[in-house]
Amino acid sequence: MDATNPISGPNSLQPVRRVGLAALGLALGLGVFSLPAAARDAALIEPGARAAHPTALIHTPLASPDLKADLDKGFARLRKGDSEKAVSYFDRVIAAADSYLANDPRPRRCIATARRDGEAARVAQAGEVVAIDDALCDAHFGRGFALIDLGRGDLAEADLRAATEMAPSDAHFANEYAELYKSRRDWPQAYALFERAWKMSDQTMGGPNADMAARALRGMGYAAEKMGHLDEARTLLQKSLAFEPDSEAGRVQLSHVERMQAIGS
């Protein structure tokens, strides 16, 4: 693979969103693949119920199956390396949500996106989308990881894409989706998705999510190098290290690119 560090940042022991595709097996074995925050408070949003502000959207829990319980069980099975069983729990969460929202054709947006993204908040208020709890987004994301672990990247793509569509301003989802294309050696598409993640990232030096911005830049740098754009790759990797100076992955990648430049590759 490459030197990109898939497990980094202040949230590496909290949401599953901190683990890279390439290190899924290792992450599960080490127990760093943790439950997403949404799993602790899972519920669906009543499609027609909107309060004065998206942060006050009304939750209408499903009676059966219990989204929180199934989501928790799915990530617990992933941590134990039982990806097949994990998929079955994520299937239940997704099926329940699909059934609940079967008669609502509007695009779905995770509530966290509506809270962060002003445009998402506006369209949620206007009824142009149905706001849903992050549990559904995390279930698609978790199932995508599990399917990759089972060697079914072809099926995983639909789930990772669904997660990014429901949370279009989530930089971590975009980073992970980009990793899938990087593993396929589709460098232009990987670059485009890492660039999308970079644009979504909090670009505050030293901020709590600086590692996410750094990871997106590393991904862009890696793809740029593979496409033969060594000067651009070097610039991106240097910028990545400005966000995450202690990144061993960033230093290794930058050193590799500089060696290639030195020998005229």
Order of alpha helices (4+ residues) and beta strands (2+ residues): alpha-beta-beta-alpha-alpha-beta-alpha-alpha-beta-alpha-alpha-alpha-alpha-alpha-alpha-alpha
